Amino acid sequence: MARLPTDATLPVDVVVNGLPQTEGVDYFIVGRLIVFDRALLAGPPPSRPRRILAACLGIHVGGDTLDVHYRTGGTLRAATGLDIARC
């Protein structure tokens, strides 16, 4: 679960670990919250050696990353690295 940016207006595009998510399938908007159908891992980013190893192996390590793309006042904006709440 994560909170939408305060200036975000619907609709929004949600991206987890670089992969676009589908509203109603992967997540739901409840008020100002983005609620996911699966648990996302909140956590510190991995160390540099682990990132390099993961890049070489083509795998994701560490916590999930959450980005939201939205419009406000007609301008396209992006909020990256949103905080993921532990539930």
Rosetta blueprint (number, residue, H / E / L):
1 M L
2 A E
3 R E
4 L L
5 P L
6 T L
7 D L
8 A L
9 T E
10 L E
11 P E
12 V E
13 D E
14 V E
15 V E
16 V E
17 N L
18 G L
19 L E
20 P E
21 Q L
22 T L
23 E E
24 G L
25 V L
26 D L
27 Y E
28 F E
29 I E
30 V E
31 G L
32 R L
33 L E
34 I E
35 V E
36 F E
37 D L
38 R L
39 A L
40 L L
41 L L
42 A L
43 G L
44 P L
45 P L
46 P L
47 S L
48 R H
49 P H
50 R H
51 R H
52 I H
53 L H
54 A H
55 A H
56 C H
57 L H
58 G L
59 I L
60 H L
61 V L
62 G L
63 G L
64 D L
65 T L
66 L E
67 D E
68 V E
69 H E
70 Y E
71 R E
72 T E
73 G L
74 G L
75 T E
76 L E
77 R E
78 A E
79 A E
80 T L
81 G L
82 L L
83 D L
84 I L
85 A L
86 R L
87 C L
